[in-house]
Amino acid sequence: MSTLSLRLPDSLHNQIRALAKKEGVSINQLLASAAAEKVAALLTEEYLEERAERASGERFRAVLAKVPRVSPVPEDDLRQK
């Protein structure tokens, strides 16, 4: 495990302290969780961008063409709501 020295404005530190207390966790735990969430979001965005680069509109339309053209069941028909 690593140690990180971090300078924060007092107002932000106070908000983090209050949130950690409210959640019943340490400041360290709250910040580690927040950092993990941010990293996951950025990696997901990167993954989706890479996937989009490999996408093919032609293949997408070919898959859609296989979907039967039927009306939705009444519970799923948004036009009725």
N, C-alpha and C positions, 0 to 999 in steps of 0.2 A: 504494500500500500504506500502511496506517496503523500507527502505533506505539501500543501500549497498555501503560501502567504498571499492574502488578497486584501486590497484596499477598497473599501466601499464607503460611499457617502453615509453619514450617520442616519439620515432618513431611511435609506434603503436597508441598512443594518437593522434598524428598529422594526421595520415592516417584516423582515425575514425572521427576526426573533419572535415577533408576535404570531406569525404564521406557524412557526415551528412549535410554539407553545400550544396553539390551538389544535394542531394536528397530533400533538403528544409525541413529538420526535425531537431529536437534537437539531441544532442549526446545521451541523455537519451532515446529518442524514438528509435533511431537507434540501440542502444545496447539492449533495451527491445525486439525489433523485431528480432534481431539476436539471442538472447537467446531463444525466443519462437520457431524460426525455428529449432534450434539445438535440443531443447527438443522434438519437434514434430518428427524430423528425428530419434532420439534415441528410442522414444516410438513406432514408426512405425516398426523399425528394431526388437524391442522386440516382438511386436505383430506378425510379420511375422515368427519369430523363433518359437513362441509358436504354431502358426498354422501349421508350417512345421512338428513339433513333432507329431501332430495329423494326419498328412497326411497318406494316404494309396495308395501305388502304384497299388494295385489290384483294388481299387475303381476308381482310375484315369483311368486305362486302360479300365474298364467297361464303363465309360462315353465316352471315345474316340471311343470305339467300336460302339457306337450309331450314330456317325457322318457318314453321307452317303459318300461313296467313289465316288465323282464326280470331274470332272475337274473344275478348277476355271473359272469364266467368263474372257474373254480376258483382261479386264482392271485390273484384280487382278493377272494375271499370271506373276509372276516375271521372269519366264524362257524366256518370250518374250521380256524383256526389256534389 
